[in-house]
């Protein structure tokens, strides 16, 4: 099923309505959809590098708006929609434990999930469920998703198709390592 969704999502990048398809997928991916918008974004930018930053902007706006849907699911529909989504991603048991620390560290969680391969929808739902300040959530979402989508756009704009393999296979790892180093740096500064 996931492979069919992946192939369908990839085919949207070639349609005449690709920007709308990107917006649709980026919106849904931030709250319930399992396939990241990068699958549409990357071939779109390779095909039309002069539109790289427009494409990244569409992905950013739609992703943040979709994140607000995820926030609403967590805040208002957690039992009906949020819990099943967390169950699907195997995160339901950790949710209760995470709730205690989330309000204090929620902005960091949104930033980290927004740039790493961690499912962003889990954090958007948990942000609403725990009552993370909405302004903090929005600002963190814009920063994280903007960083992610605009770095991908800039790399593809500058290097084109040869950088595609790196982005698809290793960029998530690079973002994750960056976050680990950043948090490690904060930890060292705090305890030195």
N, C-alpha and C positions, 0 to 999 in steps of 0.2 A: 504494500500500500504506500509506504513512504517513497519507494522508488518511483511509483507512478506519479505521486505528488511532485517529486523532484523534476521528473521529465516534463510534466505539465507546466510547472513554474518556469523551467528553462525555455519552453516553447513560447511563453508570453513575451520574452525578450525580443523575439523576432516579429512580433505582430505590429501592425500599424498603430496600435494603441498601447505601445510598450510603456510609456510614461505613466499612463493611468494604471496599467497592470502593476508596475513597480510600486506606485502609491498604494494600491490595494493590498499587495503582498506585504509591504513594509508596515502598513497599518495593522493587518491581522497578525503578523509575526510578533508584534510587541504585546499581544494579549493572548492569542490562542494557537496560531498557525506554526507548525514545526519547521518549515523551510525558510532560511534567512533570505532577505531581499538581495543579498550579494549575488545570488544565482542569476537574477535578472540584471542587476546593475553592471556586473563585469562585462558580459557580452555587449550590452548597450553602449558602454563607454569605449570598448575596443572598436565597435562599429562607427561611432561618432565621437571621437575624442574632443572635438570642439564644444561638445555639450556636457563634458564630464562634471563640471561643477553645478550645472543645472540639475543633472540627474542625481547627484549627491544631495542637493538641496531638497528635491522632491522626496527622496528617501528619508531625509532628516525630518521634514515637517510631518510626513505621514507616519513615521515611526513614533514621534513624540505624541501625536494625536492618538495613535493606537495604544501607546503607553497609558494615556489617560483613560482609555477604555479598560485596560488591565487594572488600573487603579480603582476604577468604578466597580469592576467585577469583585475585587478584593474588599472594597468598602461596603458595597450594597448587595452583591450577589454571591458572596463567598460560598455559602452552603450549597447553592444551586449550580453555579458555574465554576467558581474558583477552586473549590475542593477537588472536583473531578479533573481539572487541568493539572493541579499539583499532583494528584494521584497518578495521572498519565506519565508525568515526568519523574515519578518516584521521589517527590520532595515533600509529601504530606506529613510524614512522621517528623521530619526535621523542622517543620513549620512552627510547631508549638515552642520548641526550644529556641528557635531563631527569633521569635517574637520579642523575647525579653531584651535582646541586644540590638534589635533592629532599629528601634527609635533613636538610639544613640548613634549608631553607625550606618543608618539607612542611606544617607547621601553617598557614602563610600560604596555601599552595596550596589546602588543604582549606577554609579560611575564604573565600577568593576564589571558588572554584568553587561553594561552598555557597550563595552569595547572588547570583551573577551568572548570565547565561545559559550560561556554559561548562558542558558536560556533566559533571555531578557524578560520574557513573559512571566517567569516565576517571580522575578523581583518586582515587576509592575503590580502583579496581583498581591504580593506580600506587602508592598508599600501601602496599598489601600487597606488591606486587612489589619495592619498594625497602626494605621492612622498617621503615617509619616506626613509631615507638613507638606501640603500640596505645592507650595512655592519651591521648597527645597527639592521636591521630586521633579518638578518641571525643569528647574535650572540644571540639576544633575543629569537629567535625560538629554537635554539639549547639548550639554558639554560632551557627554559620553558618545551619543549617537553622531554628533557632528564630527568629533574626532575620528570615529571609526569610518564613517562614510566619506569624509573629505580626504582622509589619508589614502583610502583605496582609490578614490577619484584622482588624486594628485599622482599617485604611482602609475596608474594606467595612462593618464594624460601625458606624463613625462616619458615612460618607457614602453607603453603599448603592450601588445600581446606577449612579448617575452617575459614580462613580470607576472603574468596571469597565474602560472603554476605556483610561484612563491606566495601570492595572495591567497589562492585557494587552499594551499596545503600548510603554509607556515605563518601567515599573518596573525591568525588567532593565537598561535603559540608565542609569537613576538609580543603581542599585546599582553598576554598573560605574564610573560617574563618581565615586561616593563612594569606592570602593576605590582608584581612580587618585589621587584627592586625598589619601587617607590614606597611601598608599605614598609619594607625592611629599613629603608632610609629614615622614615618617620619614627620607626620603633627605636632605631639606634640613637637618633637625636633626642628622643624622649628619655631614654635610660642611660645616656652617657653623662 
